[in-house]
Amino acid sequence: MKVAICGAWHVHAVDYTNAALKAENVEIVGVWEADDSLRAKYLEKFPEVKPFGSFEELLASDADGVIVCTSSDTHADVMVRIAEAKKHIFTEKVLALTIEDCLRVKEAVEKNGVRFVISLVWKYRAGMRTIKKLVDDGCLGDITYMRFRNVHGGSILGWLPEHFFNAKQCGGGAMIDLGAHGMYLTDWIMGEPCKYSSAFTLFDNNEKNVNKLEDNALTVMTYDDGKIAVNETGFVSMTDPVTLEVSGTKGFARTTVGVETVMKSVCTEKKLVKVEDEPSLPAPIDQFFTGEILDGCGMEEAIRLTKMMIGAYGNKM
């Protein structure tokens, strides 16, 4: 597969490039980035990658697929043109900032018959898959509560780039970026919520954060049948392990990434036991390269993620 990199705006552009360089039967034909500074920094890391002189040059290239890492507010315009050029699309989350833009991309993808994959990576990792299986197998009974926590210290440690604090380009702060993982996991395990209530605060007086976007955040989601889900995220915490916990009428299970997965339920005679994790599956970027696309990282999931973000930002403190 021949791929092009469209944009070096997102921090994961480096990771996707490395994945392409390591993958069998994948060739990077070039990179396009409109911003001179971002392009220079990218090419310093990857001098072997050819820079395109324009977006049009990328579209006219022999790339089979395009990895989209431009700013979130440009995703829809960029992806519609990529689809019209008959090239497959892999995109960093979120798909777009509005449902209207998501639907524009969906129409272009379907009309032109191209492949679409979005990077909902945690669905394919061992601990999360284990929790999902326990839920689906009924070991926890009827689910009543879910909590996901995923944070890092990108603001207080200073490594998040300045453009990650740009309200127009990002559409928000910590929740729409790192918090996206908790949203799509909530949808995967609990389904779409009916109500949202968010607490967004600004903890770090980071000079990069000129728009004063939230760097410490949580969203509580509720369901008509009484379930509650909590998604916690932020750029101002350190050493916290990624944690997913689900409770139900028969017990609970928790996975702590890098530590263990445990369960206590009627299935374990109400004893706390360690659970052997399910094997991880290929990440969405690797699925994109091989064409062997698994359930869970397609257009409908991408649209629901944007819908959930609109809900989270629509009712915040």
N, C-alpha and C positions, 0 to 999 in steps of 0.2 A: 504494500500500500504506500502510495506517495501522499505525504501530508504537508500542509502549509500551516505555519503559526500566524494567526491573525491577532496581533496585539500582544504587547508585553506589559500591559497595565497591571494585570493580576499577579500576585506573588506566586501563584501556582503555575504560571507560564514556564518557569524554570523546571518545575517537577514534571510537567507534561513533555517538555523537550527532552529531559533526561530519560523519561519512559520511552519516547520514540527512538532515541539513540540506542537504547538497550534492547528494544524489541526486535524479534526476527522478522525479516521481510518487510521492514518499514524504512522509508527514506524520507527525510525532511528536504523538501525542495526549496524552501525559503521562508522568510519571516517578513511581515509588514507591521510597522509601528509608526504612527504619524508623529509622535512626540520625539524630538531629537534626543533628548536626555534619556528617555526610557529605551529608545532603540540602541543608543551607545552602550548603556549598561548591559543590555541583553547580549549584544555582540561581543562585549568584553568577556562574558562568560562562555559564549558559544561562537568563537571566531570562524568555525567551520560552516556555520549556517549562512546562506546567501541572503542578503537583504533585498527585498523588492523595492523598487523605486516608488510604487504607488499601490493603492488597494486594487486598482484596475489591473495592474500587472499580476497581482496574486490571483485575481479572478480568471485571468487569461492563461495562467500556468497549467501544467499537466497534473497538478495535485488532484488526487481522488477525493480527499477529504480535508477539512479545515478545522483546526483547533482554535476556538474563539476565546481569547483572553483580553478583549477590550473592556472598557468601563461598562458597567451594567446599563447605563442609560443609552448606550449606543448598540446594545445587543440586537434589538429588533431590526434596525435598519441594515446592519451588517449581515445578519443571518438571512434575511429575505434575499439579499443580493447573492449571497453564497449559494442558497438553494436554487435561485434562478440560473446560476452558472453550472447547475447539475453536480454540485459537490456535496459530499456527505458532511454532516455537522456534528462536532463535539463541542459542548459549551460548559464553561464554568458556571456554577450557580450564582445568582438566580437567572432564570431565563430572561425576564424583563421586569420592568417596574410596574406595569399596568396589565390588566387582563386583555385590553384591546391590542396591545403590542404582542402579547403572547399568541393571540389568535391570528395575528398577521404572520407570525413565524410558522404557526401550525399550517395555515393555508398554503404558504409557499413550499413547505416541506412536502405536504401531501400532493400538491399540484405537480411538483417536479420529481416525485418518487425518490427522494434522497433519504439516507439514513440519518436518524437524530438520536443522540445520546447526551444526557446531562450528568454531571458529576455528583451523584448522590452516594458518595463513597461508603458511608458507614453501614449501609444496608448489606454490604457484602463482606463485612468483617466478622470474625469468629464470635465474639461475645454478643454482638447485636443479633446475629443469626440464631444464637442459642436461646436468647430471651424470646425472640419471635416464635421459635419452635415450641417452647414451653407454653406460650400463650395459645398458639394454634392447636396444640395437643390437649388443651383443657386442664393442664396440671395446676393452673392457678385459679380455676373456676371462672366466673364472670368477672371481667376486669373492672376495677373501680377507680384505679389511680395509677398514673405514670409520672415519673420524674426523670428528666435528663439534664445533666450538667456538663458543659464543655466550655472551658475558659482558657485564656492564656494571658501572658503579661506583655503583649505587644505594645501597649501604650506606655506603661511604666518603665519598660526596658528600652523603649525608643526604636524598636526595629520595624514597626509598621510604617510603611511609606506615607508621606504626607497626603497623597491622593486618596488614601483609604479613609480620610476624614473629610472628604469633599461631598457635601450633601447632594449636589446635583448628580455627580457621577455614580455615587453609591446607592442613593435612595434612603440612606439611614446610616446608623453606626453599627455597634456590635451585634444587634439582633439580626439585621438583614445580612450580615456577613457570617460570622461564626455561628450565630443562632440559627442559621438556615438548617444546619444538621439536625437540631432538635425538632424543628418543624416537620421535616420530611419523615423523621422517625416516628413522630407522633401520628402523622397521617397513616404510615405503614402499619402501626400497631393498633391504634385506637380509631382511625378514621378521621374524617373532617369534623372539627368542632363546630358548635353553633354560636358560641360567644367567646370573646377575648377580653382580657384585662391585663394591661402591661404596666410594669414599674420600670421606667428608664431614668437613670441618674448619670450625672457627670462627676466622676471622682477625681480624675487626674487632670491637672491644669497643664495639659500638653500643648505647647506652642503650635504644634502642627494642627491641632483641632480648632481651627478658626471658626468653624460652623457650630461648635459646641454640641457635637453629636454624642449620643449616649455611649458610654464605655463600660457600663455596669447595668445589666438588664435581666429581667425575667418576664415571661408571659404566662398567665394562667388561662387555661382553656377549659370550657365546660361543654357538656353534651346533654341533649334532651333526656337521655336515660340516666343521668346522674353522675356519669364518669367525670373525672377531673384529670387534666394533664398539665404539668409544669415544665417549662423550658427555661433553663438558666444559662446565661452566657456572659461574656465580658472580656475586656482587654486589660484588666487591672488586678488579676489574681495570678499566683504562681504555685506551681507544684501540685495543683489539684488534678487528680486522675479523672479522665472521662468516665462518667458513671451513668448507667441506665438502671432504673429500678421500676418494677411493675408489681402492683398488688391486686389481688382479687379475692373472691369469696372463699377460695380454698387455700390461699397461701400467697407467698411473694417470691420474687427472684430478683437478683441484682448482679450485674456484671460491672466490674471495675477494671478498666482496660490496663493491661500490664500486670494485673494482680490475680484475679480469679473471678469465676462466676459461681454464685451460691443460690440455694433455694431452700425454702422451708414451707411445706404444704402438707395436705392430707396424703398426698402421694408419697411423702417421705416420713409418714407417721409423725408429722409435726416436728421432725428433727432437722436442724440446719445441716445441710450437706453441700459438699462441693460438687459442681456439675461439670462434666467434661464438655468442652466447647465443641460446637460444630466447626468443621473446617471453613476457612475463609474461601471466598470465591473470587474470580478475577475482578479487579477494579473496573469501573466504567471505561476508563481510558484504554485499558487492555481489551475490553470487549469491543470497543470502537475499532481498534486496530485489526482484530481478527474477524469482525463481522458476526461473531457469535454473541448476540445481544440477549442478556437475561432480562426477566421481568423486573420492573421497578425503577428503571432509569430512562423512561421514555417521555413523550410529549405530555401525556395526561398528568403524570406525576409532577412534571415541571410546572404546568399551569396551576395545579393545586398548591404547590409551594408558594408561588406568587400570590395566590388568593389568601393563603394563611398569613403571609407577611403584611398584606393590606389590612387584614383583620387585626394583627398585632399592633400596627402603627396607627390604626384608626381609633383605638381606645387605650390611651396611655396616660400615666401620671407624670 
